[in-house]
Amino acid sequence: LCMLMMGPGGTGKTWVVKALKALMDFYHQGHRIRYLPPTGSAAALIDGTTVN
């Protein structure tokens, strides 16, 4: 699954990503997904790494 999530600030993007992460971890599948936000600040919010 390749997914791009866009929207203005405050629309719940981080909430959705954290919920997806929790769901994957619940089913012991967290290792199967990578979170690649475009900025370092976004990466820090979701414990991911940047695209670059």
mmCIF entry with sequence, helices, sheets and N, C-alpha, C, O atoms, coordinates in Angstrom:
data_MODEL
# 
_entry.id   MODEL 
# 
_entity.id                         1 
_entity.type                       polymer 
_entity.pdbx_number_of_molecules   1 
# 
_entity_poly.entity_id                      1 
_entity_poly.type                           'polypeptide(L)' 
_entity_poly.nstd_linkage                   no 
_entity_poly.nstd_monomer                   no 
_entity_poly.pdbx_seq_one_letter_code       LCMLMMGPGGTGKTWVVKALKALMDFYHQGHRIRYLPPTGSAAALIDGTTVN 
_entity_poly.pdbx_seq_one_letter_code_can   LCMLMMGPGGTGKTWVVKALKALMDFYHQGHRIRYLPPTGSAAALIDGTTVN 
_entity_poly.pdbx_strand_id                 A 
# 
loop_
_entity_poly_seq.entity_id 
_entity_poly_seq.num 
_entity_poly_seq.mon_id 
_entity_poly_seq.hetero 
1 1  LEU n 
1 2  CYS n 
1 3  MET n 
1 4  LEU n 
1 5  MET n 
1 6  MET n 
1 7  GLY n 
1 8  PRO n 
1 9  GLY n 
1 10 GLY n 
1 11 THR n 
1 12 GLY n 
1 13 LYS n 
1 14 THR n 
1 15 TRP n 
1 16 VAL n 
1 17 VAL n 
1 18 LYS n 
1 19 ALA n 
1 20 LEU n 
1 21 LYS n 
1 22 ALA n 
1 23 LEU n 
1 24 MET n 
1 25 ASP n 
1 26 PHE n 
1 27 TYR n 
1 28 HIS n 
1 29 GLN n 
1 30 GLY n 
1 31 HIS n 
1 32 ARG n 
1 33 ILE n 
1 34 ARG n 
1 35 TYR n 
1 36 LEU n 
1 37 PRO n 
1 38 PRO n 
1 39 THR n 
1 40 GLY n 
1 41 SER n 
1 42 ALA n 
1 43 ALA n 
1 44 ALA n 
1 45 LEU n 
1 46 ILE n 
1 47 ASP n 
1 48 GLY n 
1 49 THR n 
1 50 THR n 
1 51 VAL n 
1 52 ASN n 
# 
_struct_asym.id          A 
_struct_asym.entity_id   1 
# 
loop_
_struct_conf.conf_type_id 
_struct_conf.id 
_struct_conf.pdbx_PDB_helix_id 
_struct_conf.beg_label_comp_id 
_struct_conf.beg_label_asym_id 
_struct_conf.beg_label_seq_id 
_struct_conf.pdbx_beg_PDB_ins_code 
_struct_conf.end_label_comp_id 
_struct_conf.end_label_asym_id 
_struct_conf.end_label_seq_id 
_struct_conf.pdbx_end_PDB_ins_code 
_struct_conf.beg_auth_comp_id 
_struct_conf.beg_auth_asym_id 
_struct_conf.beg_auth_seq_id 
_struct_conf.end_auth_comp_id 
_struct_conf.end_auth_asym_id 
_struct_conf.end_auth_seq_id 
_struct_conf.pdbx_PDB_helix_class 
_struct_conf.details 
_struct_conf.pdbx_PDB_helix_length 
HELX_P HELX_P1 AA1 LYS A 13 ? PHE A 26 ? LYS A 13 PHE A 26 1 ? 14 
HELX_P HELX_P2 AA2 GLY A 30 ? ARG A 32 ? GLY A 30 ARG A 32 5 ? 3  
HELX_P HELX_P3 AA3 GLY A 40 ? ILE A 46 ? GLY A 40 ILE A 46 1 ? 7  
# 
_struct_conf_type.id          HELX_P 
_struct_conf_type.criteria    ? 
_struct_conf_type.reference   ? 
# 
loop_
_atom_site.group_PDB 
_atom_site.id 
_atom_site.type_symbol 
_atom_site.label_atom_id 
_atom_site.label_alt_id 
_atom_site.label_comp_id 
_atom_site.label_asym_id 
_atom_site.label_entity_id 
_atom_site.label_seq_id 
_atom_site.pdbx_PDB_ins_code 
_atom_site.Cartn_x 
_atom_site.Cartn_y 
_atom_site.Cartn_z 
_atom_site.occupancy 
_atom_site.B_iso_or_equiv 
_atom_site.pdbx_formal_charge 
_atom_site.auth_seq_id 
_atom_site.auth_comp_id 
_atom_site.auth_asym_id 
_atom_site.auth_atom_id 
_atom_site.pdbx_PDB_model_num 
ATOM 1   N N  . LEU A 1 1  ? 0.857  -1.178 0.000  1.00 0.00 ? 1  LEU A N  1 
ATOM 2   C CA . LEU A 1 1  ? 0.000  0.000  0.000  1.00 0.00 ? 1  LEU A CA 1 
ATOM 3   C C  . LEU A 1 1  ? 0.896  1.232  0.000  1.00 0.00 ? 1  LEU A C  1 
ATOM 4   O O  . LEU A 1 1  ? 1.769  1.370  0.857  1.00 0.00 ? 1  LEU A O  1 
ATOM 5   N N  . CYS A 1 2  ? 0.686  2.098  -0.932 1.00 0.00 ? 2  CYS A N  1 
ATOM 6   C CA . CYS A 1 2  ? 1.373  3.382  -0.977 1.00 0.00 ? 2  CYS A CA 1 
ATOM 7   C C  . CYS A 1 2  ? 0.291  4.445  -0.810 1.00 0.00 ? 2  CYS A C  1 
ATOM 8   O O  . CYS A 1 2  ? -0.655 4.510  -1.596 1.00 0.00 ? 2  CYS A O  1 
ATOM 9   N N  . MET A 1 3  ? 0.441  5.275  0.219  1.00 0.00 ? 3  MET A N  1 
ATOM 10  C CA . MET A 1 3  ? -0.615 6.230  0.517  1.00 0.00 ? 3  MET A CA 1 
ATOM 11  C C  . MET A 1 3  ? -0.025 7.618  0.717  1.00 0.00 ? 3  MET A C  1 
ATOM 12  O O  . MET A 1 3  ? 0.987  7.773  1.401  1.00 0.00 ? 3  MET A O  1 
ATOM 13  N N  . LEU A 1 4  ? -0.639 8.600  0.138  1.00 0.00 ? 4  LEU A N  1 
ATOM 14  C CA . LEU A 1 4  ? -0.269 10.005 0.322  1.00 0.00 ? 4  LEU A CA 1 
ATOM 15  C C  . LEU A 1 4  ? -1.421 10.684 1.035  1.00 0.00 ? 4  LEU A C  1 
ATOM 16  O O  . LEU A 1 4  ? -2.566 10.637 0.585  1.00 0.00 ? 4  LEU A O  1 
ATOM 17  N N  . MET A 1 5  ? -1.101 11.317 2.157  1.00 0.00 ? 5  MET A N  1 
ATOM 18  C CA . MET A 1 5  ? -2.144 11.999 2.919  1.00 0.00 ? 5  MET A CA 1 
ATOM 19  C C  . MET A 1 5  ? -1.800 13.482 2.959  1.00 0.00 ? 5  MET A C  1 
ATOM 20  O O  . MET A 1 5  ? -0.738 13.876 3.442  1.00 0.00 ? 5  MET A O  1 
ATOM 21  N N  . MET A 1 6  ? -2.709 14.291 2.448  1.00 0.00 ? 6  MET A N  1 
ATOM 22  C CA . MET A 1 6  ? -2.485 15.732 2.408  1.00 0.00 ? 6  MET A CA 1 
ATOM 23  C C  . MET A 1 6  ? -3.667 16.454 3.034  1.00 0.00 ? 6  MET A C  1 
ATOM 24  O O  . MET A 1 6  ? -4.790 15.949 3.038  1.00 0.00 ? 6  MET A O  1 
ATOM 25  N N  . GLY A 1 7  ? -3.400 17.635 3.558  1.00 0.00 ? 7  GLY A N  1 
ATOM 26  C CA . GLY A 1 7  ? -4.467 18.448 4.114  1.00 0.00 ? 7  GLY A CA 1 
ATOM 27  C C  . GLY A 1 7  ? -3.884 19.561 4.951  1.00 0.00 ? 7  GLY A C  1 
ATOM 28  O O  . GLY A 1 7  ? -2.723 19.492 5.357  1.00 0.00 ? 7  GLY A O  1 
ATOM 29  N N  . PRO A 1 8  ? -4.663 20.574 5.212  1.00 0.00 ? 8  PRO A N  1 
ATOM 30  C CA . PRO A 1 8  ? -4.176 21.679 6.036  1.00 0.00 ? 8  PRO A CA 1 
ATOM 31  C C  . PRO A 1 8  ? -3.979 21.241 7.489  1.00 0.00 ? 8  PRO A C  1 
ATOM 32  O O  . PRO A 1 8  ? -4.473 20.198 7.916  1.00 0.00 ? 8  PRO A O  1 
ATOM 33  N N  . GLY A 1 9  ? -3.258 22.053 8.219  1.00 0.00 ? 9  GLY A N  1 
ATOM 34  C CA . GLY A 1 9  ? -3.019 21.772 9.625  1.00 0.00 ? 9  GLY A CA 1 
ATOM 35  C C  . GLY A 1 9  ? -4.305 21.641 10.413 1.00 0.00 ? 9  GLY A C  1 
ATOM 36  O O  . GLY A 1 9  ? -5.262 22.384 10.194 1.00 0.00 ? 9  GLY A O  1 
ATOM 37  N N  . GLY A 1 10 ? -4.319 20.682 11.339 1.00 0.00 ? 10 GLY A N  1 
ATOM 38  C CA . GLY A 1 10 ? -5.478 20.518 12.202 1.00 0.00 ? 10 GLY A CA 1 
ATOM 39  C C  . GLY A 1 10 ? -6.574 19.634 11.653 1.00 0.00 ? 10 GLY A C  1 
ATOM 40  O O  . GLY A 1 10 ? -7.659 19.574 12.231 1.00 0.00 ? 10 GLY A O  1 
ATOM 41  N N  . THR A 1 11 ? -6.321 18.940 10.545 1.00 0.00 ? 11 THR A N  1 
ATOM 42  C CA . THR A 1 11 ? -7.370 18.092 9.965  1.00 0.00 ? 11 THR A CA 1 
ATOM 43  C C  . THR A 1 11 ? -7.280 16.642 10.411 1.00 0.00 ? 11 THR A C  1 
ATOM 44  O O  . THR A 1 11 ? -8.134 15.837 10.039 1.00 0.00 ? 11 THR A O  1 
ATOM 45  N N  . GLY A 1 12 ? -6.264 16.283 11.200 1.00 0.00 ? 12 GLY A N  1 
ATOM 46  C CA . GLY A 1 12 ? -6.176 14.938 11.750 1.00 0.00 ? 12 GLY A CA 1 
ATOM 47  C C  . GLY A 1 12 ? -5.235 13.990 11.044 1.00 0.00 ? 12 GLY A C  1 
ATOM 48  O O  . GLY A 1 12 ? -5.336 12.777 11.226 1.00 0.00 ? 12 GLY A O  1 
ATOM 49  N N  . LYS A 1 13 ? -4.326 14.505 10.245 1.00 0.00 ? 13 LYS A N  1 
ATOM 50  C CA . LYS A 1 13 ? -3.387 13.633 9.537  1.00 0.00 ? 13 LYS A CA 1 
ATOM 51  C C  . LYS A 1 13 ? -2.531 12.832 10.512 1.00 0.00 ? 13 LYS A C  1 
ATOM 52  O O  . LYS A 1 13 ? -2.388 11.619 10.360 1.00 0.00 ? 13 LYS A O  1 
ATOM 53  N N  . THR A 1 14 ? -1.971 13.491 11.495 1.00 0.00 ? 14 THR A N  1 
ATOM 54  C CA . THR A 1 14 ? -1.129 12.806 12.475 1.00 0.00 ? 14 THR A CA 1 
ATOM 55  C C  . THR A 1 14 ? -1.939 11.790 13.263 1.00 0.00 ? 14 THR A C  1 
ATOM 56  O O  . THR A 1 14 ? -1.438 10.705 13.558 1.00 0.00 ? 14 THR A O  1 
ATOM 57  N N  . TRP A 1 15 ? -3.162 12.109 13.606 1.00 0.00 ? 15 TRP A N  1 
ATOM 58  C CA . TRP A 1 15 ? -4.029 11.178 14.330 1.00 0.00 ? 15 TRP A CA 1 
ATOM 59  C C  . TRP A 1 15 ? -4.251 9.909  13.521 1.00 0.00 ? 15 TRP A C  1 
ATOM 60  O O  . TRP A 1 15 ? -4.190 8.807  14.068 1.00 0.00 ? 15 TRP A O  1 
ATOM 61  N N  . VAL A 1 16 ? -4.508 10.051 12.231 1.00 0.00 ? 16 VAL A N  1 
ATOM 62  C CA . VAL A 1 16 ? -4.732 8.889  11.366 1.00 0.00 ? 16 VAL A CA 1 
ATOM 63  C C  . VAL A 1 16 ? -3.480 8.023  11.298 1.00 0.00 ? 16 VAL A C  1 
ATOM 64  O O  . VAL A 1 16 ? -3.564 6.797  11.382 1.00 0.00 ? 16 VAL A O  1 
ATOM 65  N N  . VAL A 1 17 ? -2.326 8.653  11.146 1.00 0.00 ? 17 VAL A N  1 
ATOM 66  C CA . VAL A 1 17 ? -1.074 7.894  11.062 1.00 0.00 ? 17 VAL A CA 1 
ATOM 67  C C  . VAL A 1 17 ? -0.811 7.148  12.368 1.00 0.00 ? 17 VAL A C  1 
ATOM 68  O O  . VAL A 1 17 ? -0.426 5.979  12.348 1.00 0.00 ? 17 VAL A O  1 
ATOM 69  N N  . LYS A 1 18 ? -1.013 7.813  13.497 1.00 0.00 ? 18 LYS A N  1 
ATOM 70  C CA . LYS A 1 18 ? -0.804 7.155  14.799 1.00 0.00 ? 18 LYS A CA 1 
ATOM 71  C C  . LYS A 1 18 ? -1.784 6.000  15.000 1.00 0.00 ? 18 LYS A C  1 
ATOM 72  O O  . LYS A 1 18 ? -1.414 4.970  15.564 1.00 0.00 ? 18 LYS A O  1 
ATOM 73  N N  . ALA A 1 19 ? -3.016 6.155  14.552 1.00 0.00 ? 19 ALA A N  1 
ATOM 74  C CA . ALA A 1 19 ? -4.007 5.080  14.663 1.00 0.00 ? 19 ALA A CA 1 
ATOM 75  C C  . ALA A 1 19 ? -3.606 3.893  13.792 1.00 0.00 ? 19 ALA A C  1 
ATOM 76  O O  . ALA A 1 19 ? -3.721 2.744  14.218 1.00 0.00 ? 19 ALA A O  1 
ATOM 77  N N  . LEU A 1 20 ? -3.138 4.164  12.579 1.00 0.00 ? 20 LEU A N  1 
ATOM 78  C CA . LEU A 1 20 ? -2.676 3.097  11.694 1.00 0.00 ? 20 LEU A CA 1 
ATOM 79  C C  . LEU A 1 20 ? -1.488 2.367  12.297 1.00 0.00 ? 20 LEU A C  1 
ATOM 80  O O  . LEU A 1 20 ? -1.411 1.140  12.245 1.00 0.00 ? 20 LEU A O  1 
ATOM 81  N N  . LYS A 1 21 ? -0.561 3.131  12.873 1.00 0.00 ? 21 LYS A N  1 
ATOM 82  C CA . LYS A 1 21 ? 0.598  2.532  13.531 1.00 0.00 ? 21 LYS A CA 1 
ATOM 83  C C  . LYS A 1 21 ? 0.176  1.631  14.684 1.00 0.00 ? 21 LYS A C  1 
ATOM 84  O O  . LYS A 1 21 ? 0.691  0.522  14.825 1.00 0.00 ? 21 LYS A O  1 
ATOM 85  N N  . ALA A 1 22 ? -0.750 2.096  15.503 1.00 0.00 ? 22 ALA A N  1 
ATOM 86  C CA . ALA A 1 22 ? -1.237 1.308  16.635 1.00 0.00 ? 22 ALA A CA 1 
ATOM 87  C C  . ALA A 1 22 ? -1.918 0.027  16.152 1.00 0.00 ? 22 ALA A C  1 
ATOM 88  O O  . ALA A 1 22 ? -1.735 -1.035 16.748 1.00 0.00 ? 22 ALA A O  1 
ATOM 89  N N  . LEU A 1 23 ? -2.694 0.120  15.089 1.00 0.00 ? 23 LEU A N  1 
ATOM 90  C CA . LEU A 1 23 ? -3.369 -1.056 14.534 1.00 0.00 ? 23 LEU A CA 1 
ATOM 91  C C  . LEU A 1 23 ? -2.354 -2.079 14.027 1.00 0.00 ? 23 LEU A C  1 
ATOM 92  O O  . LEU A 1 23 ? -2.487 -3.273 14.294 1.00 0.00 ? 23 LEU A O  1 
ATOM 93  N N  . MET A 1 24 ? -1.354 -1.619 13.306 1.00 0.00 ? 24 MET A N  1 
ATOM 94  C CA . MET A 1 24 ? -0.327 -2.524 12.785 1.00 0.00 ? 24 MET A CA 1 
ATOM 95  C C  . MET A 1 24 ? 0.454  -3.176 13.933 1.00 0.00 ? 24 MET A C  1 
ATOM 96  O O  . MET A 1 24 ? 0.771  -4.364 13.872 1.00 0.00 ? 24 MET A O  1 
ATOM 97  N N  . ASP A 1 25 ? 0.758  -2.414 14.958 1.00 0.00 ? 25 ASP A N  1 
ATOM 98  C CA . ASP A 1 25 ? 1.468  -2.965 16.114 1.00 0.00 ? 25 ASP A CA 1 
ATOM 99  C C  . ASP A 1 25 ? 0.602  -3.975 16.865 1.00 0.00 ? 25 ASP A C  1 
ATOM 100 O O  . ASP A 1 25 ? 1.106  -4.991 17.344 1.00 0.00 ? 25 ASP A O  1 
ATOM 101 N N  . PHE A 1 26 ? -0.685 -3.703 16.967 1.00 0.00 ? 26 PHE A N  1 
ATOM 102 C CA . PHE A 1 26 ? -1.607 -4.616 17.647 1.00 0.00 ? 26 PHE A CA 1 
ATOM 103 C C  . PHE A 1 26 ? -1.577 -6.000 17.002 1.00 0.00 ? 26 PHE A C  1 
ATOM 104 O O  . PHE A 1 26 ? -1.627 -7.016 17.695 1.00 0.00 ? 26 PHE A O  1 
ATOM 105 N N  . TYR A 1 27 ? -1.495 -6.032 15.674 1.00 0.00 ? 27 TYR A N  1 
ATOM 106 C CA . TYR A 1 27 ? -1.454 -7.290 14.939 1.00 0.00 ? 27 TYR A CA 1 
ATOM 107 C C  . TYR A 1 27 ? -0.026 -7.769 14.677 1.00 0.00 ? 27 TYR A C  1 
ATOM 108 O O  . TYR A 1 27 ? 0.195  -8.649 13.845 1.00 0.00 ? 27 TYR A O  1 
ATOM 109 N N  . HIS A 1 28 ? 0.938  -7.192 15.386 1.00 0.00 ? 28 HIS A N  1 
ATOM 110 C CA . HIS A 1 28 ? 2.361  -7.565 15.267 1.00 0.00 ? 28 HIS A CA 1 
ATOM 111 C C  . HIS A 1 28 ? 2.856  -7.454 13.827 1.00 0.00 ? 28 HIS A C  1 
ATOM 112 O O  . HIS A 1 28 ? 3.643  -8.282 13.366 1.00 0.00 ? 28 HIS A O  1 
ATOM 113 N N  . GLN A 1 29 ? 2.391  -6.431 13.127 1.00 0.00 ? 29 GLN A N  1 
ATOM 114 C CA . GLN A 1 29 ? 2.784  -6.210 11.740 1.00 0.00 ? 29 GLN A CA 1 
ATOM 115 C C  . GLN A 1 29 ? 3.437  -4.839 11.552 1.00 0.00 ? 29 GLN A C  1 
ATOM 116 O O  . GLN A 1 29 ? 3.566  -4.361 10.425 1.00 0.00 ? 29 GLN A O  1 
ATOM 117 N N  . GLY A 1 30 ? 3.838  -4.221 12.631 1.00 0.00 ? 30 GLY A N  1 
ATOM 118 C CA . GLY A 1 30 ? 4.425  -2.889 12.552 1.00 0.00 ? 30 GLY A CA 1 
ATOM 119 C C  . GLY A 1 30 ? 5.673  -2.823 11.709 1.00 0.00 ? 30 GLY A C  1 
ATOM 120 O O  . GLY A 1 30 ? 5.993  -1.773 11.153 1.00 0.00 ? 30 GLY A O  1 
ATOM 121 N N  . HIS A 1 31 ? 6.385  -3.934 11.606 1.00 0.00 ? 31 HIS A N  1 
ATOM 122 C CA . HIS A 1 31 ? 7.613  -3.972 10.810 1.00 0.00 ? 31 HIS A CA 1 
ATOM 123 C C  . HIS A 1 31 ? 7.330  -3.927 9.305  1.00 0.00 ? 31 HIS A C  1 
ATOM 124 O O  . HIS A 1 31 ? 8.255  -3.747 8.513  1.00 0.00 ? 31 HIS A O  1 
ATOM 125 N N  . ARG A 1 32 ? 6.096  -4.085 8.910  1.00 0.00 ? 32 ARG A N  1 
ATOM 126 C CA . ARG A 1 32 ? 5.750  -4.123 7.492  1.00 0.00 ? 32 ARG A CA 1 
ATOM 127 C C  . ARG A 1 32 ? 5.425  -2.757 6.883  1.00 0.00 ? 32 ARG A C  1 
ATOM 128 O O  . ARG A 1 32 ? 5.119  -2.666 5.694  1.00 0.00 ? 32 ARG A O  1 
ATOM 129 N N  . ILE A 1 33 ? 5.488  -1.732 7.663  1.00 0.00 ? 33 ILE A N  1 
ATOM 130 C CA . ILE A 1 33 ? 5.090  -0.413 7.166  1.00 0.00 ? 33 ILE A CA 1 
ATOM 131 C C  . ILE A 1 33 ? 6.177  0.605  7.472  1.00 0.00 ? 33 ILE A C  1 
ATOM 132 O O  . ILE A 1 33 ? 6.817  0.546  8.522  1.00 0.00 ? 33 ILE A O  1 
ATOM 133 N N  . ARG A 1 34 ? 6.381  1.536  6.552  1.00 0.00 ? 34 ARG A N  1 
ATOM 134 C CA . ARG A 1 34 ? 7.356  2.611  6.716  1.00 0.00 ? 34 ARG A CA 1 
ATOM 135 C C  . ARG A 1 34 ? 6.628  3.942  6.628  1.00 0.00 ? 34 ARG A C  1 
ATOM 136 O O  . ARG A 1 34 ? 5.752  4.127  5.783  1.00 0.00 ? 34 ARG A O  1 
ATOM 137 N N  . TYR A 1 35 ? 6.989  4.850  7.490  1.00 0.00 ? 35 TYR A N  1 
ATOM 138 C CA . TYR A 1 35 ? 6.395  6.181  7.519  1.00 0.00 ? 35 TYR A CA 1 
ATOM 139 C C  . TYR A 1 35 ? 7.439  7.152  7.020  1.00 0.00 ? 35 TYR A C  1 
ATOM 140 O O  . TYR A 1 35 ? 8.491  7.292  7.644  1.00 0.00 ? 35 TYR A O  1 
ATOM 141 N N  . LEU A 1 36 ? 7.182  7.829  5.911  1.00 0.00 ? 36 LEU A N  1 
ATOM 142 C CA . LEU A 1 36 ? 8.155  8.697  5.269  1.00 0.00 ? 36 LEU A CA 1 
ATOM 143 C C  . LEU A 1 36 ? 7.604  10.099 5.039  1.00 0.00 ? 36 LEU A C  1 
ATOM 144 O O  . LEU A 1 36 ? 7.286  10.453 3.903  1.00 0.00 ? 36 LEU A O  1 
ATOM 145 N N  . PRO A 1 37 ? 7.488  10.891 6.074  1.00 0.00 ? 37 PRO A N  1 
ATOM 146 C CA . PRO A 1 37 ? 7.014  12.264 5.902  1.00 0.00 ? 37 PRO A CA 1 
ATOM 147 C C  . PRO A 1 37 ? 8.092  13.115 5.231  1.00 0.00 ? 37 PRO A C  1 
ATOM 148 O O  . PRO A 1 37 ? 9.269  12.759 5.275  1.00 0.00 ? 37 PRO A O  1 
ATOM 149 N N  . PRO A 1 38 ? 7.711  14.227 4.616  1.00 0.00 ? 38 PRO A N  1 
ATOM 150 C CA . PRO A 1 38 ? 8.668  15.039 3.871  1.00 0.00 ? 38 PRO A CA 1 
ATOM 151 C C  . PRO A 1 38 ? 9.554  15.940 4.734  1.00 0.00 ? 38 PRO A C  1 
ATOM 152 O O  . PRO A 1 38 ? 10.580 16.418 4.250  1.00 0.00 ? 38 PRO A O  1 
ATOM 153 N N  . THR A 1 39 ? 9.196  16.182 5.981  1.00 0.00 ? 39 THR A N  1 
ATOM 154 C CA . THR A 1 39 ? 9.986  17.097 6.816  1.00 0.00 ? 39 THR A CA 1 
ATOM 155 C C  . THR A 1 39 ? 10.396 16.429 8.124  1.00 0.00 ? 39 THR A C  1 
ATOM 156 O O  . THR A 1 39 ? 9.763  15.476 8.579  1.00 0.00 ? 39 THR A O  1 
ATOM 157 N N  . GLY A 1 40 ? 11.457 16.942 8.713  1.00 0.00 ? 40 GLY A N  1 
ATOM 158 C CA . GLY A 1 40 ? 11.935 16.414 9.978  1.00 0.00 ? 40 GLY A CA 1 
ATOM 159 C C  . GLY A 1 40 ? 10.954 16.614 11.113 1.00 0.00 ? 40 GLY A C  1 
ATOM 160 O O  . GLY A 1 40 ? 10.837 15.756 11.987 1.00 0.00 ? 40 GLY A O  1 
ATOM 161 N N  . SER A 1 41 ? 10.249 17.729 11.114 1.00 0.00 ? 41 SER A N  1 
ATOM 162 C CA . SER A 1 41 ? 9.282  17.972 12.190 1.00 0.00 ? 41 SER A CA 1 
ATOM 163 C C  . SER A 1 41 ? 8.110  16.997 12.103 1.00 0.00 ? 41 SER A C  1 
ATOM 164 O O  . SER A 1 41 ? 7.613  16.531 13.128 1.00 0.00 ? 41 SER A O  1 
ATOM 165 N N  . ALA A 1 42 ? 7.670  16.689 10.897 1.00 0.00 ? 42 ALA A N  1 
ATOM 166 C CA . ALA A 1 42 ? 6.603  15.701 10.726 1.00 0.00 ? 42 ALA A CA 1 
ATOM 167 C C  . ALA A 1 42 ? 7.095  14.311 11.133 1.00 0.00 ? 42 ALA A C  1 
ATOM 168 O O  . ALA A 1 42 ? 6.351  13.538 11.736 1.00 0.00 ? 42 ALA A O  1 
ATOM 169 N N  . ALA A 1 43 ? 8.333  14.001 10.806 1.00 0.00 ? 43 ALA A N  1 
ATOM 170 C CA . ALA A 1 43 ? 8.905  12.706 11.184 1.00 0.00 ? 43 ALA A CA 1 
ATOM 171 C C  . ALA A 1 43 ? 8.966  12.556 12.697 1.00 0.00 ? 43 ALA A C  1 
ATOM 172 O O  . ALA A 1 43 ? 8.698  11.478 13.228 1.00 0.00 ? 43 ALA A O  1 
ATOM 173 N N  . ALA A 1 44 ? 9.311  13.617 13.383 1.00 0.00 ? 44 ALA A N  1 
ATOM 174 C CA . ALA A 1 44 ? 9.393  13.573 14.842 1.00 0.00 ? 44 ALA A CA 1 
ATOM 175 C C  . ALA A 1 44 ? 8.021  13.313 15.472 1.00 0.00 ? 44 ALA A C  1 
ATOM 176 O O  . ALA A 1 44 ? 7.937  12.647 16.504 1.00 0.00 ? 44 ALA A O  1 
ATOM 177 N N  . LEU A 1 45 ? 6.965  13.821 14.877 1.00 0.00 ? 45 LEU A N  1 
ATOM 178 C CA . LEU A 1 45 ? 5.617  13.627 15.417 1.00 0.00 ? 45 LEU A CA 1 
ATOM 179 C C  . LEU A 1 45 ? 5.140  12.186 15.325 1.00 0.00 ? 45 LEU A C  1 
ATOM 180 O O  . LEU A 1 45 ? 4.388  11.723 16.183 1.00 0.00 ? 45 LEU A O  1 
ATOM 181 N N  . ILE A 1 46 ? 5.575  11.473 14.289 1.00 0.00 ? 46 ILE A N  1 
ATOM 182 C CA . ILE A 1 46 ? 5.065  10.110 14.084 1.00 0.00 ? 46 ILE A CA 1 
ATOM 183 C C  . ILE A 1 46 ? 6.149  9.056  14.226 1.00 0.00 ? 46 ILE A C  1 
ATOM 184 O O  . ILE A 1 46 ? 5.922  7.895  13.885 1.00 0.00 ? 46 ILE A O  1 
ATOM 185 N N  . ASP A 1 47 ? 7.308  9.429  14.716 1.00 0.00 ? 47 ASP A N  1 
ATOM 186 C CA . ASP A 1 47 ? 8.410  8.487  14.929 1.00 0.00 ? 47 ASP A CA 1 
ATOM 187 C C  . ASP A 1 47 ? 8.805  7.808  13.619 1.00 0.00 ? 47 ASP A C  1 
ATOM 188 O O  . ASP A 1 47 ? 9.002  6.594  13.571 1.00 0.00 ? 47 ASP A O  1 
ATOM 189 N N  . GLY A 1 48 ? 8.917  8.606  12.562 1.00 0.00 ? 48 GLY A N  1 
ATOM 190 C CA . GLY A 1 48 ? 9.299  8.082  11.254 1.00 0.00 ? 48 GLY A CA 1 
ATOM 191 C C  . GLY A 1 48 ? 10.606 8.692  10.795 1.00 0.00 ? 48 GLY A C  1 
ATOM 192 O O  . GLY A 1 48 ? 11.303 9.336  11.579 1.00 0.00 ? 48 GLY A O  1 
ATOM 193 N N  . THR A 1 49 ? 10.944 8.494  9.528  1.00 0.00 ? 49 THR A N  1 
ATOM 194 C CA . THR A 1 49 ? 12.128 9.093  8.932  1.00 0.00 ? 49 THR A CA 1 
ATOM 195 C C  . THR A 1 49 ? 11.703 9.884  7.698  1.00 0.00 ? 49 THR A C  1 
ATOM 196 O O  . THR A 1 49 ? 10.649 9.623  7.118  1.00 0.00 ? 49 THR A O  1 
ATOM 197 N N  . THR A 1 50 ? 12.522 10.845 7.301  1.00 0.00 ? 50 THR A N  1 
ATOM 198 C CA . THR A 1 50 ? 12.161 11.667 6.143  1.00 0.00 ? 50 THR A CA 1 
ATOM 199 C C  . THR A 1 50 ? 12.371 10.902 4.844  1.00 0.00 ? 50 THR A C  1 
ATOM 200 O O  . THR A 1 50 ? 13.079 9.896  4.812  1.00 0.00 ? 50 THR A O  1 
ATOM 201 N N  . VAL A 1 51 ? 11.758 11.384 3.788  1.00 0.00 ? 51 VAL A N  1 
ATOM 202 C CA . VAL A 1 51 ? 11.857 10.755 2.480  1.00 0.00 ? 51 VAL A CA 1 
ATOM 203 C C  . VAL A 1 51 ? 13.281 10.855 1.945  1.00 0.00 ? 51 VAL A C  1 
ATOM 204 O O  . VAL A 1 51 ? 13.774 9.917  1.318  1.00 0.00 ? 51 VAL A O  1 
ATOM 205 N N  . ASN A 1 52 ? 13.942 11.977 2.187  1.00 0.00 ? 52 ASN A N  1 
ATOM 206 C CA . ASN A 1 52 ? 15.283 12.200 1.618  1.00 0.00 ? 52 ASN A CA 1 
ATOM 207 C C  . ASN A 1 52 ? 16.278 11.247 2.186  1.00 0.00 ? 52 ASN A C  1 
ATOM 208 O O  . ASN A 1 52 ? 17.453 11.291 1.821  1.00 0.00 ? 52 ASN A O  1 
# 
